Amino acid sequence: MTMTWSLAAAGAGTEVSVTATDVPPGIDQADHEAGRASSPANLASYVEAAA
């Protein structure tokens, strides 16, 4: 599986886009989406704590 992250300026913040390719067939879409959603949330927490 390949995860591609893209960052773009968005007003006073940053828009983060994540694209997954070659996801193994054994990974449930709902589980994958939940895991993928948690990564940007964890990144935001980390960055905001450092500010």
N, C-alpha and C positions, 0 to 999 in steps of 0.2 A: 504494500500500500504506500502511496506517496501523498503526503500532505503538502499543499502549496499555500503559503500565507502571503497575502498582499496587504500593504498598508498604504493608506491615502489620507491626505489632510482633509478634515471635515470640520469646518468652522473652527472652534477652539479646541477640537479634539482630533482623534484619528479613527478612521474607519478601518476595521480589520475584516478581511474576507478570507475564508478558508475553503479550499477545494480539495476533495479527496478523490484520487483515481486508483484503479486497480485494488479496490476494496475486496478482501477475500469473501467468498460466498457465505461463509459461516458466521459472519458478523451481521447481526440483526440491525436493520436500518434505524429503528427507534433508539437502540442502545448506542449506536454509532453517533447519531445526532446529539444525544445527551452528553456523551463524552466529548464530542467536538465543541459543544456549547460551553462546557466547563473550562476549557483551555483559555479562551479569551477572558472569561470572568476571573480566572486565577491571575492572568497577566495584568488585568486592570487593577486588581487588589495589590499586586506587587508594585506596580508603577505608582499608584496613588499613595501608597505607604512611604515610598521613597521621596515623594515631593514635599 
